[in-house]
């Protein structure tokens, strides 16, 4: 029996046997699975408040229920008087109108589709959780701010980044209970696409008809894999969530390479083209609930070794494999074409033109490369050449694809984060007529098992995404409804930890969460390893022109000084010091390092004050609340560290340019203050967090294979010594 059909029957049985007196009647078309799912969530909320839900299937004869859900293309005759033509024109996909009718006695939900109805009911469930009732809600019309609200989730098998930080998740990511909870979180936060990424997915999903030895699994093992995938895709569909499988490109499995005598990477043979094309077709045909397929270009398309491929040849390969495979399938499917450094917009446009897709393609572009949690101003993408943005991806405006910004997070994996003001500004600045979505997610971090936190009474969650609940909530809810108020997030804190603390907790998070945004805006970074903001490390194994000692991934004071800024309105330390020495006027709107330091200190101290106020006012703490407050403290002391390191950098650069010994002494004193802040960071992390496997530090010695703030303390001390040994520039 279908899981959601079983839920409907269970709800009806529960109601008939219930001794609860306060019953809410709900009418909807029970053929729509996302609405059935949301009804189950609504029932859970009501039961927690001593109430119950009675479900009645929608029909022309039904009297008005307490809550009546209808879709705009199937409005019963009895409700036509409550719906007008403007309503029909207003509603967009996944949108809904909530309206009180019959003199305020009944609530009508008119939705564009089943997913819109699901979201309307989920909102009612949230209000009941926090307020106990929904009858105070005003009329409301909601349409999604962005069509695609996508989670990027890297899979631990056939991973793009191999490390212990990946392999630790192998068991968890095969567990459907994990996925059920992850998908529940996505639905709750209006995230409507789960994109699953790895190098080469096909051997884990199909047994190729013409290349059966491509998979390492026997028939029974393959059946188990296929049951897993089908269950995952079905659970997602029941919640109104689309699923995409995304791989890289000219990659085959080691088993394929051995059996068919090819290379594992970069093999341009007809045999690999045939295998890839047929695998695309077979995967689409065998997984009827799979929504889309994606491909990238660059990494393994002849850009290593002798077989260099031009951008046009790369697109030709995609056309001969992925596009041809999609066309040969027995149903249409959505297509994601990743846009990366080695691409060419004109060649890509031609391929998508010739693909003649049923729906516009998705073209994902990295916003500020791998560090989207930085300035909301588009400064660089993965497609830039010679420091210039390649605007040909959106100029002229595309007709058969839309762009989705990829907001990569390679900057905080351990600490919680949530800054709704940043997200609102980001959407307002970058929602163009050619943009219809965002991706959020990481390359070096999988939010499955929480392997960083020590087992203790403080750890009340099971999975990493549950600890990072605020990250997904602020991104998801604002991508769906860009003007959603902060009260949504404050109320979520109240529901978790008790009434009356949500506003303060959210304010503290907003203040503290500015720290990584400021660092990534000031310290210009590109690919994954060029910055890890919460660790203050730049894990790229070499420095420009060999000017820095890269025996440690830590950003030393000299690297900090001499690095370029990412945000166009921020001055680097050398530029600022030169302008001060030469008494040049600063351009209006430019942010100096000292102004940035002042902002960072102000926010950090205010956040710390809020935390202390909360600890004095709230008597009973759950373990998770203690952990939340301590994470805010860590961000705040990192913010103080950042502020004093900026000031120290200005002072040290002033000494190096002028020889002013007082400036050198000031730099030393400020770096000693930095050490005090860092010790506070250690104090609030060492008893909670384990030294954590980190994908980006694997290029360094054994001591840096795992990350912790305590392990980096010698490098913080070293900054003081570097300042003491500094000389004036010759």
C-alpha positions as CSV (number, residue, x, y, z in Angstrom):
1,X,0.0,0.0,0.0
2,X,1.2,3.5,-0.8
3,X,2.7,5.2,2.3
4,X,0.6,8.3,2.0
5,X,-2.6,6.3,1.3
6,X,-1.8,4.4,4.5
7,X,-1.4,7.7,6.2
8,X,-4.9,8.9,5.0
9,X,-6.5,5.7,6.3
10,X,-4.6,5.9,9.6
11,X,-5.8,9.5,10.1
12,X,-9.4,8.5,9.5
13,X,-9.2,5.6,11.9
14,X,-7.5,7.8,14.5
15,X,-10.3,10.4,14.2
16,X,-13.0,7.8,14.5
17,X,-11.5,6.3,17.7
18,X,-10.3,9.6,19.2
19,X,-11.6,10.8,22.5
20,X,-10.4,14.3,21.8
21,X,-13.2,16.8,21.6
22,X,-11.8,19.6,19.5
23,X,-12.0,18.4,16.0
24,X,-10.9,20.3,12.8
25,X,-12.4,19.2,9.6
26,X,-10.3,19.3,6.4
27,X,-11.5,18.7,2.9
28,X,-9.2,18.2,-0.1
29,X,-8.7,16.0,-3.1
30,X,-7.1,12.9,-1.6
31,X,-5.5,11.8,-4.9
32,X,-2.7,14.4,-4.4
33,X,0.2,13.0,-2.4
34,X,1.8,16.3,-1.3
35,X,-1.5,17.4,0.2
36,X,-1.9,14.1,2.0
37,X,1.6,14.5,3.4
38,X,0.9,18.0,4.6
39,X,-2.4,16.8,6.2
40,X,-0.4,14.3,8.2
41,X,1.9,17.1,9.5
42,X,-1.1,19.3,10.3
43,X,-2.6,16.4,12.3
44,X,0.6,16.0,14.3
45,X,0.5,19.6,15.2
46,X,-3.2,19.4,16.3
47,X,-2.7,16.3,18.4
48,X,0.1,18.0,20.3
49,X,-2.4,20.7,21.2
50,X,-5.1,18.2,22.2
51,X,-7.1,18.5,19.0
52,X,-7.7,16.2,16.1
53,X,-8.3,16.3,12.3
54,X,-11.2,14.9,10.4
55,X,-10.5,14.4,6.7
56,X,-13.2,14.5,4.1
57,X,-12.5,13.8,0.4
58,X,-13.3,16.7,-1.9
59,X,-16.6,16.4,-3.8
60,X,-19.3,18.7,-5.3
61,X,-21.7,17.7,-2.5
62,X,-19.4,18.4,0.5
63,X,-20.5,21.1,2.9
64,X,-17.9,23.7,3.9
65,X,-15.2,22.4,6.2
66,X,-13.2,24.2,8.8
67,X,-10.4,24.2,6.2
68,X,-11.3,23.6,2.5
69,X,-8.4,23.1,0.1
70,X,-9.0,23.4,-3.7
71,X,-6.8,23.7,-6.7
72,X,-7.5,26.5,-9.1
73,X,-8.2,24.1,-12.0
74,X,-10.7,22.1,-10.0
75,X,-12.9,24.5,-8.0
76,X,-16.2,22.9,-6.9
77,X,-19.4,24.6,-8.0
78,X,-20.3,25.4,-4.3
79,X,-17.1,27.4,-3.9
80,X,-17.0,29.3,-7.2
81,X,-18.6,32.4,-5.6
82,X,-15.6,32.7,-3.3
83,X,-13.1,32.6,-6.2
84,X,-12.7,35.3,-8.9
85,X,-10.8,35.7,-12.1
86,X,-8.1,37.8,-10.5
87,X,-7.3,34.9,-8.2
88,X,-6.8,32.6,-11.1
89,X,-4.5,35.1,-12.8
90,X,-2.6,35.9,-9.6
91,X,-1.6,32.3,-8.7
92,X,1.7,30.9,-9.9
93,X,3.1,27.4,-9.6
94,X,3.5,26.4,-6.0
95,X,1.6,29.5,-4.8
96,X,-1.6,29.7,-2.7
97,X,-4.3,32.1,-1.5
98,X,-5.6,31.8,2.1
99,X,-8.9,33.4,2.6
100,X,-11.6,33.4,5.3
101,X,-15.1,32.9,3.9
102,X,-18.7,32.5,5.1
103,X,-18.4,35.4,7.5
104,X,-15.0,34.1,8.8
105,X,-16.3,30.7,9.8
106,X,-14.4,28.7,7.2
107,X,-10.8,28.9,5.8
108,X,-10.5,28.5,2.0
109,X,-7.1,27.6,0.6
110,X,-7.0,28.1,-3.2
111,X,-3.7,26.7,-4.5
112,X,-2.1,26.7,-7.9
113,X,-1.2,23.0,-7.5
114,X,-0.8,20.3,-4.9
115,X,2.6,21.7,-3.8
116,X,1.1,25.1,-3.2
117,X,-1.7,23.5,-1.1
118,X,1.0,21.5,0.8
119,X,2.8,24.7,1.7
120,X,-0.4,26.4,2.9
121,X,-1.2,23.5,5.2
122,X,2.4,23.3,6.5
123,X,2.1,27.0,7.4
124,X,-1.1,26.2,9.4
125,X,0.8,23.4,11.2
126,X,3.6,25.8,12.2
127,X,1.1,28.3,13.5
128,X,-0.7,25.7,15.6
129,X,2.7,24.5,17.0
130,X,3.5,28.0,18.2
131,X,0.1,29.6,18.9
132,X,-2.2,26.6,19.5
133,X,-4.7,27.8,16.9
134,X,-4.8,29.2,13.4
135,X,-7.9,31.3,13.5
136,X,-6.1,34.6,14.1
137,X,-4.3,34.3,10.7
138,X,-5.1,37.0,8.1
139,X,-5.9,36.5,4.5
140,X,-2.8,36.0,2.5
141,X,-1.5,35.4,-1.1
142,X,1.8,33.8,-1.6
143,X,3.7,33.1,-4.8
144,X,7.2,31.7,-4.8
145,X,10.0,34.3,-5.2
146,X,12.0,31.7,-7.1
147,X,10.9,28.7,-9.0
148,X,13.9,26.4,-8.1
149,X,15.0,26.2,-4.4
150,X,17.6,23.5,-4.7
151,X,19.8,21.7,-2.2
152,X,23.2,20.5,-3.5
153,X,24.0,17.2,-1.8
154,X,27.2,15.5,-2.6
155,X,27.1,11.7,-2.3
156,X,29.8,9.8,-0.5
157,X,30.2,7.0,-3.1
158,X,32.2,7.9,-6.2
159,X,32.9,11.3,-4.6
160,X,34.4,14.3,-6.2
161,X,36.5,15.0,-3.1
162,X,37.8,11.8,-1.6
163,X,38.6,12.0,2.1
164,X,37.6,10.8,5.5
165,X,35.2,13.7,5.6
166,X,33.4,11.9,2.8
167,X,33.7,8.2,3.7
168,X,32.3,8.7,7.2
169,X,28.9,9.2,5.6
170,X,28.7,6.0,3.5
171,X,26.4,4.1,5.9
172,X,24.2,7.0,6.8
173,X,23.5,8.0,3.2
174,X,22.2,4.5,2.4
175,X,19.7,4.8,5.3
176,X,16.2,5.7,4.2
177,X,15.4,6.9,7.7
178,X,18.0,9.6,7.3
179,X,16.5,10.6,4.0
180,X,13.0,10.7,5.3
181,X,14.0,13.2,7.9
182,X,16.1,15.2,5.4
183,X,13.2,15.4,3.0
184,X,10.8,16.4,5.8
185,X,13.2,19.3,6.6
186,X,13.2,20.3,2.9
187,X,9.4,20.3,2.7
188,X,9.1,22.3,5.9
189,X,11.5,24.9,4.5
190,X,10.0,25.0,1.0
191,X,13.1,23.6,-0.6
192,X,11.7,21.9,-3.7
193,X,14.7,20.2,-5.4
194,X,17.1,17.6,-4.1
195,X,20.2,17.5,-6.4
196,X,22.5,14.5,-5.8
197,X,26.0,14.8,-7.0
198,X,28.9,12.4,-7.5
199,X,31.5,11.6,-10.2
200,X,29.8,8.7,-11.9
201,X,26.3,7.6,-10.6
202,X,25.4,5.0,-13.2
203,X,27.1,1.8,-11.8
204,X,25.1,2.4,-8.5
205,X,21.8,2.8,-10.3
206,X,21.6,0.5,-13.4
207,X,23.2,-2.6,-14.8
208,X,24.0,-1.4,-18.3
209,X,22.4,-3.6,-21.0
210,X,25.5,-3.5,-23.3
211,X,28.2,-2.9,-20.7
212,X,27.1,-5.1,-17.7
213,X,30.6,-5.2,-16.2
214,X,30.5,-1.5,-15.6
215,X,29.0,-2.0,-12.2
216,X,30.8,-3.7,-9.3
217,X,27.6,-5.2,-7.9
218,X,26.0,-8.6,-8.4
219,X,22.3,-8.9,-9.2
220,X,21.1,-9.0,-5.6
221,X,23.2,-6.0,-4.6
222,X,22.0,-4.1,-7.7
223,X,18.4,-4.8,-6.7
224,X,19.1,-3.4,-3.2
225,X,20.6,-0.3,-4.7
226,X,17.6,0.1,-7.1
227,X,15.2,-0.3,-4.2
228,X,17.0,2.4,-2.3
229,X,16.9,4.9,-5.2
230,X,13.3,4.2,-6.0
231,X,12.3,4.6,-2.4
232,X,14.2,7.9,-2.1
233,X,12.8,9.3,-5.3
234,X,9.2,8.3,-4.3
235,X,9.5,9.8,-0.8
236,X,10.7,13.0,-2.4
237,X,7.8,13.1,-4.9
238,X,5.3,12.5,-2.1
239,X,6.6,15.7,-0.5
240,X,6.5,17.7,-3.6
241,X,10.3,17.6,-4.0
242,X,11.9,17.1,-7.4
243,X,15.1,14.9,-7.6
244,X,18.1,15.5,-9.9
245,X,21.1,13.2,-10.5
246,X,24.2,15.3,-11.3
247,X,27.5,13.8,-12.4
248,X,30.7,15.2,-13.9
249,X,31.4,14.1,-17.4
250,X,34.0,11.8,-19.1
251,X,34.3,9.4,-16.2
252,X,33.7,5.7,-16.0
253,X,33.9,3.2,-13.2
254,X,37.2,1.4,-12.4
255,X,35.3,-1.8,-13.3
256,X,34.3,-0.4,-16.7
257,X,37.9,0.7,-17.4
258,X,39.3,-2.7,-16.6
259,X,36.7,-4.8,-18.4
260,X,36.5,-2.7,-21.5
261,X,40.1,-1.5,-21.6
262,X,39.5,2.2,-21.4
263,X,40.8,5.0,-19.1
264,X,38.8,5.9,-16.1
265,X,39.0,9.6,-16.9
266,X,39.3,11.6,-20.1
267,X,38.6,8.7,-22.4
268,X,37.2,10.2,-25.7
269,X,36.5,6.8,-27.4
270,X,33.3,5.9,-29.1
271,X,32.9,3.1,-26.6
272,X,32.7,5.5,-23.7
273,X,30.3,7.8,-25.6
274,X,28.0,4.8,-26.3
275,X,28.1,3.7,-22.7
276,X,27.3,7.2,-21.3
277,X,24.5,7.8,-23.8
278,X,22.9,4.4,-23.2
279,X,23.3,4.8,-19.4
280,X,21.5,8.2,-19.5
281,X,18.6,6.6,-21.4
282,X,18.4,3.5,-19.2
283,X,18.5,5.5,-16.0
284,X,15.6,7.7,-17.1
285,X,13.6,4.8,-18.2
286,X,14.1,2.7,-15.0
287,X,13.4,5.5,-12.5
288,X,10.0,7.0,-13.3
289,X,10.1,9.4,-10.3
290,X,13.5,10.9,-11.2
291,X,12.8,14.5,-12.2
292,X,16.0,15.6,-13.8
293,X,19.6,14.9,-14.9
294,X,22.6,17.1,-14.8
295,X,26.1,17.3,-16.2
296,X,29.1,19.5,-15.8
297,X,32.1,20.2,-18.0
298,X,35.7,20.9,-17.4
299,X,37.5,18.7,-14.8
300,X,37.8,15.5,-16.9
301,X,37.2,16.6,-20.4
302,X,40.6,16.4,-21.9
303,X,42.0,19.4,-19.9
304,X,44.6,17.1,-18.4
305,X,47.2,15.4,-20.6
306,X,47.6,15.5,-24.3
307,X,43.9,15.4,-25.5
308,X,43.0,19.0,-24.8
309,X,39.4,19.7,-25.7
310,X,38.1,23.0,-26.8
311,X,34.9,24.4,-25.2
312,X,33.0,23.4,-28.4
313,X,34.3,19.8,-28.3
314,X,33.2,19.6,-24.7
315,X,29.7,20.7,-25.7
316,X,29.8,18.3,-28.6
317,X,30.5,15.4,-26.2
318,X,27.6,16.4,-23.9
319,X,25.3,16.6,-27.0
320,X,26.4,13.1,-28.1
321,X,25.9,11.6,-24.7
322,X,23.6,13.3,-22.3
323,X,21.3,15.1,-24.8
324,X,21.2,12.2,-27.1
325,X,20.5,9.8,-24.2
326,X,17.6,12.1,-23.0
327,X,16.1,12.2,-26.5
328,X,16.1,8.4,-26.7
329,X,14.3,7.9,-23.4
330,X,10.7,7.0,-23.1
331,X,9.7,10.2,-21.3
332,X,11.0,13.8,-21.1
333,X,13.1,14.9,-18.2
334,X,14.5,18.2,-17.0
335,X,18.1,19.0,-17.9
336,X,20.7,20.8,-15.8
337,X,23.8,22.1,-17.7
338,X,26.4,23.2,-15.2
339,X,28.4,26.2,-16.3
340,X,32.1,26.2,-15.2
341,X,35.4,27.7,-16.1
342,X,36.1,25.7,-19.2
343,X,32.7,26.5,-20.8
344,X,31.7,28.7,-23.6
345,X,28.3,30.4,-23.4
346,X,27.8,30.4,-27.2
347,X,28.6,26.7,-27.6
348,X,26.3,25.9,-24.6
349,X,23.4,27.9,-26.1
350,X,23.7,26.0,-29.3
351,X,23.5,22.6,-27.6
352,X,20.5,23.6,-25.5
353,X,18.8,25.0,-28.7
354,X,19.3,21.8,-30.5
355,X,18.1,19.7,-27.5
356,X,14.6,21.0,-28.1
357,X,13.7,20.4,-24.4
358,X,10.1,20.2,-23.1
359,X,11.0,22.7,-20.4
360,X,13.7,25.4,-20.2
361,X,17.0,24.0,-19.1
362,X,18.6,24.9,-15.8
363,X,22.1,26.5,-16.0
364,X,23.8,26.7,-12.7
365,X,26.5,29.4,-12.2
366,X,28.6,29.7,-9.1
367,X,28.1,33.0,-7.4
368,X,31.4,34.4,-6.2
369,X,32.9,31.0,-7.1
370,X,33.0,28.6,-4.2
371,X,32.3,31.2,-1.5
372,X,28.8,32.5,-2.0
373,X,28.5,33.4,1.6
374,X,30.4,36.7,1.1
375,X,29.4,39.9,-0.6
376,X,25.9,39.8,-2.3
377,X,27.5,41.7,-5.2
378,X,28.5,39.4,-8.0
379,X,32.3,39.9,-8.2
380,X,33.4,36.6,-9.8
381,X,31.9,33.4,-11.1
382,X,33.3,30.1,-12.1
383,X,33.2,31.3,-15.7
384,X,35.3,34.4,-15.4
385,X,38.3,34.9,-17.6
386,X,41.2,37.4,-16.9
387,X,39.3,38.9,-14.0
388,X,36.2,39.7,-16.1
389,X,32.7,38.3,-15.7
390,X,31.6,36.4,-18.7
391,X,28.1,38.0,-19.2
392,X,27.4,36.1,-22.4
393,X,25.6,33.5,-20.2
394,X,22.8,36.0,-19.7
395,X,23.4,38.6,-22.4
396,X,21.4,38.4,-24.5
397,X,18.7,37.1,-22.3
398,X,18.4,33.3,-22.8
399,X,15.1,32.0,-24.3
400,X,15.4,28.2,-23.6
401,X,17.2,28.2,-20.2
402,X,17.2,30.1,-16.9
403,X,20.1,30.6,-14.5
404,X,20.3,29.4,-11.0
405,X,22.9,30.9,-8.7
406,X,25.0,28.4,-6.8
407,X,25.6,29.7,-3.3
408,X,28.4,27.3,-2.3
409,X,29.3,27.0,1.3
410,X,32.9,25.9,1.9
411,X,33.2,28.3,4.8
412,X,31.4,26.9,7.8
413,X,30.8,23.2,8.4
414,X,30.9,23.0,12.2
415,X,29.3,26.2,13.6
416,X,25.6,27.0,13.2
417,X,24.8,30.0,10.9
418,X,21.8,32.1,10.1
419,X,21.6,35.6,8.6
420,X,18.2,36.3,6.9
421,X,19.1,40.0,6.1
422,X,22.0,38.8,4.0
423,X,19.7,36.4,2.1
424,X,17.1,39.0,1.5
425,X,19.7,41.5,0.2
426,X,21.2,38.7,-2.0
427,X,17.8,37.9,-3.6
428,X,16.9,41.5,-4.1
429,X,20.2,42.3,-5.8
430,X,20.5,39.2,-7.9
431,X,17.0,38.1,-8.9
432,X,17.0,39.0,-12.6
433,X,14.6,38.2,-15.3
434,X,16.9,35.4,-16.4
435,X,17.3,34.0,-12.9
436,X,14.7,31.6,-11.5
437,X,16.5,29.7,-8.7
438,X,19.3,29.2,-6.2
439,X,21.4,26.2,-5.2
440,X,22.7,25.9,-1.6
441,X,25.2,23.3,-0.5
442,X,28.8,22.3,-0.3
443,X,31.5,20.3,-2.1
444,X,33.6,19.4,0.9
445,X,30.8,18.9,3.4
446,X,28.0,16.3,3.6
447,X,25.3,17.2,6.1
448,X,24.6,13.6,7.2
449,X,26.3,12.1,10.3
450,X,27.5,14.8,12.7
451,X,31.0,13.6,13.1
452,X,32.4,16.9,14.6
453,X,30.4,17.0,17.8
454,X,31.4,15.0,20.9
455,X,28.7,12.8,22.5
456,X,27.3,14.6,25.5
457,X,24.0,15.8,27.0
458,X,24.4,18.9,24.8
459,X,24.1,16.8,21.6
460,X,20.4,16.2,21.3
461,X,20.3,15.9,17.5
462,X,21.3,13.0,15.4
463,X,22.2,14.4,12.0
464,X,24.4,17.3,11.0
465,X,21.5,19.0,9.0
466,X,19.4,18.9,12.2
467,X,22.1,20.9,14.0
468,X,22.3,23.3,11.1
469,X,18.5,23.7,11.0
470,X,18.6,27.5,10.9
471,X,20.8,27.6,7.8
472,X,18.2,25.6,5.8
473,X,15.3,27.5,7.3
474,X,16.5,31.0,6.5
475,X,17.6,30.0,3.0
476,X,14.5,27.9,2.1
477,X,11.8,30.1,3.5
478,X,13.3,33.3,2.0
479,X,13.9,31.7,-1.4
480,X,10.2,30.8,-1.4
481,X,8.9,34.1,0.1
482,X,11.6,36.8,0.0
483,X,9.6,39.1,2.2
484,X,9.0,36.5,4.9
485,X,9.4,38.3,8.2
486,X,12.0,37.5,10.9
487,X,9.1,36.4,13.2
488,X,9.1,33.1,11.3
489,X,12.6,32.4,12.5
490,X,12.2,33.9,16.0
491,X,9.1,31.7,16.5
492,X,11.0,28.6,15.4
493,X,13.4,29.3,18.3
494,X,10.5,29.8,20.7
495,X,9.0,26.4,19.6
496,X,12.3,24.7,20.3
497,X,13.5,26.4,23.4
498,X,10.5,28.2,25.0
499,X,8.5,31.3,24.5
500,X,10.1,34.7,24.7
501,X,13.7,34.1,23.7
502,X,13.3,33.8,19.9
503,X,13.7,37.4,19.1
504,X,16.9,37.7,21.1
505,X,18.4,34.5,19.8
506,X,17.7,35.5,16.2
507,X,19.3,38.9,16.8
508,X,22.4,37.3,18.2
509,X,22.7,34.9,15.3
510,X,22.3,37.8,12.8
511,X,25.0,39.7,14.5
512,X,27.4,36.8,14.9
513,X,26.8,35.3,11.5
514,X,28.2,38.4,9.8
515,X,31.7,37.3,10.6
516,X,32.2,34.7,7.8
517,X,30.4,37.0,5.3
518,X,32.9,39.8,6.1
519,X,36.0,37.6,6.0
520,X,35.0,36.1,2.7
521,X,34.2,39.6,1.3
522,X,37.5,40.9,2.4
523,X,39.7,37.9,1.6
524,X,39.1,37.2,-2.1
525,X,38.8,33.5,-2.8
526,X,38.0,31.3,-5.7
527,X,37.9,27.5,-5.6
528,X,37.1,25.3,-2.6
529,X,40.3,25.3,-0.8
530,X,41.1,29.0,-1.0
531,X,39.2,29.8,2.1
532,X,37.5,28.2,5.1
533,X,36.2,31.1,7.1
534,X,35.2,29.5,10.4
535,X,38.8,28.1,10.6
536,X,40.6,31.1,9.3
537,X,42.5,28.9,6.9
538,X,43.4,29.1,3.2
539,X,44.1,25.5,2.4
540,X,45.6,26.0,-1.0
541,X,48.9,24.3,-1.0
542,X,50.9,27.0,-2.6
543,X,51.0,30.8,-2.5
544,X,51.1,33.3,-5.3
545,X,54.7,33.5,-6.6
546,X,55.8,31.5,-3.6
547,X,55.8,34.6,-1.4
548,X,54.3,32.9,1.6
549,X,55.2,30.0,3.8
550,X,52.5,27.5,3.0
551,X,53.6,24.8,5.5
552,X,50.4,25.6,7.4
553,X,46.9,26.3,6.0
554,X,46.4,29.1,8.5
555,X,46.1,32.6,7.1
556,X,49.1,34.3,8.5
557,X,49.3,38.0,9.1
558,X,51.3,38.6,5.9
559,X,48.9,36.6,3.8
560,X,46.1,38.6,5.4
561,X,47.7,41.9,4.6
562,X,48.7,41.2,1.0
563,X,45.5,39.4,-0.2
564,X,43.1,41.1,-2.6
565,X,39.6,41.9,-1.6
566,X,36.5,40.3,-3.2
567,X,33.9,43.0,-2.5
568,X,34.3,45.8,-5.0
569,X,33.6,48.4,-2.2
570,X,36.3,47.1,0.2
571,X,39.9,48.4,0.3
572,X,42.7,46.0,0.9
573,X,45.2,46.8,3.6
574,X,48.1,47.9,1.3
575,X,45.7,50.1,-0.7
576,X,44.3,51.7,2.4
577,X,47.7,52.4,4.0
578,X,49.0,53.9,0.8
579,X,46.1,56.3,0.6
580,X,46.5,57.3,4.2
581,X,50.3,57.9,3.7
582,X,49.7,59.9,0.5
583,X,46.7,61.7,2.1
584,X,44.4,60.7,-0.7
585,X,40.7,61.1,-0.4
586,X,38.7,57.9,-0.2
587,X,36.0,57.2,-2.8
588,X,32.5,57.6,-1.4
589,X,31.1,54.2,-0.3
590,X,34.4,52.5,0.1
591,X,34.8,50.4,3.3
592,X,38.3,50.6,4.9
593,X,39.9,47.8,6.8
594,X,39.5,49.9,10.0
595,X,35.8,50.5,9.4
596,X,35.3,46.8,8.7
597,X,37.1,46.1,12.0
598,X,34.9,48.4,13.9
599,X,31.7,46.8,12.4
600,X,33.0,43.4,13.3
601,X,33.8,44.3,16.9
602,X,30.5,46.1,17.4
603,X,28.4,43.2,16.2
604,X,30.5,40.6,18.1
605,X,30.3,42.5,21.4
606,X,26.6,43.0,21.0
607,X,26.0,39.3,20.3
608,X,28.0,38.3,23.4
609,X,26.0,40.7,25.5
610,X,22.7,39.1,24.2
611,X,24.1,35.6,25.0
612,X,25.0,36.7,28.6
613,X,21.5,38.3,29.0
614,X,19.8,35.1,27.8
615,X,21.9,32.9,30.2
616,X,20.9,35.1,33.1
617,X,17.2,35.1,32.2
618,X,16.5,31.6,31.1
619,X,16.7,29.1,33.9
620,X,16.2,25.8,32.1
621,X,18.4,25.0,29.1
622,X,18.1,22.1,26.8
623,X,21.4,20.7,25.7
624,X,20.9,22.1,22.2
625,X,20.2,25.6,23.5
626,X,23.5,25.5,25.3
627,X,25.2,24.5,22.1
628,X,23.4,27.2,20.1
629,X,24.6,29.9,22.6
630,X,28.1,28.6,22.6
631,X,28.3,28.7,18.8
632,X,27.2,32.3,18.8
633,X,30.0,33.0,21.3
634,X,32.5,31.3,19.0
635,X,31.4,33.3,16.0
636,X,31.6,36.5,18.2
637,X,35.2,35.8,19.4
638,X,36.2,35.0,15.8
639,X,34.6,38.4,14.9
640,X,36.8,40.1,17.6
641,X,39.8,38.2,16.3
642,X,39.0,39.3,12.8
643,X,38.7,42.9,13.9
644,X,42.0,43.1,15.8
645,X,43.8,41.2,13.0
646,X,42.5,43.9,10.5
647,X,43.9,46.6,12.8
648,X,47.1,44.8,13.3
649,X,47.5,44.4,9.6
650,X,47.0,48.1,9.0
651,X,49.6,48.9,11.8
652,X,52.1,46.4,10.5
653,X,51.8,47.5,6.9
654,X,52.2,51.1,8.1
655,X,55.4,50.2,9.8
656,X,56.7,48.3,6.7
657,X,56.0,51.3,4.5
658,X,57.1,54.1,6.9
659,X,59.4,52.6,9.5
660,X,57.2,54.0,12.3
661,X,58.3,51.9,15.3
662,X,55.1,52.9,17.2
663,X,53.0,51.3,14.4
664,X,55.0,48.1,14.8
665,X,54.5,48.0,18.6
666,X,50.8,48.6,18.0
667,X,50.6,45.6,15.6
668,X,52.3,43.4,18.2
669,X,49.9,44.4,20.9
670,X,46.9,43.9,18.6
671,X,48.1,40.4,17.7
672,X,48.5,39.6,21.3
673,X,44.8,40.6,21.7
674,X,44.1,38.3,18.8
675,X,45.6,35.4,20.7
676,X,43.3,36.2,23.7
677,X,40.3,36.0,21.4
678,X,41.5,32.8,19.8
679,X,41.9,31.3,23.3
680,X,38.3,32.1,23.9
681,X,37.3,30.3,20.7
682,X,39.3,27.3,22.0
683,X,37.6,27.5,25.4
684,X,34.1,27.3,23.8
685,X,35.0,24.5,21.3
686,X,37.5,22.0,22.7
687,X,35.0,20.4,25.1
688,X,32.3,20.1,22.5
689,X,34.0,19.5,19.2
690,X,36.4,16.7,18.1
691,X,39.3,17.3,15.8
692,X,37.3,17.0,12.6
693,X,38.4,15.5,9.3
694,X,38.5,18.3,6.8
695,X,38.7,17.7,3.1
696,X,40.7,20.9,2.3
697,X,43.7,20.3,4.6
698,X,44.8,17.0,3.1
699,X,47.7,18.6,1.2
700,X,49.5,19.4,4.5
701,X,51.2,17.3,7.1
702,X,49.7,14.8,9.4
703,X,49.0,17.5,12.0
704,X,46.5,19.2,9.7
705,X,44.5,16.2,8.5
706,X,41.9,17.1,11.1
707,X,40.7,20.6,11.9
708,X,40.3,22.2,15.3
709,X,40.9,25.7,16.5
710,X,43.2,24.4,19.3
711,X,45.5,22.8,16.7
712,X,46.0,26.1,15.0
713,X,46.9,28.0,18.2
714,X,50.7,27.8,17.4
715,X,50.0,29.6,14.1
716,X,48.2,32.4,16.0
717,X,51.2,32.7,18.3
718,X,53.5,32.7,15.2
719,X,51.8,35.9,13.9
720,X,53.1,37.8,17.0
721,X,56.6,36.6,16.3
722,X,56.3,37.6,12.6
723,X,55.4,41.1,13.7
724,X,58.3,41.3,16.1
725,X,60.7,40.2,13.3
726,X,59.2,42.6,10.7
727,X,61.4,45.0,8.9
728,X,60.7,48.1,6.9
729,X,60.3,47.4,3.2
730,X,63.4,48.4,1.2
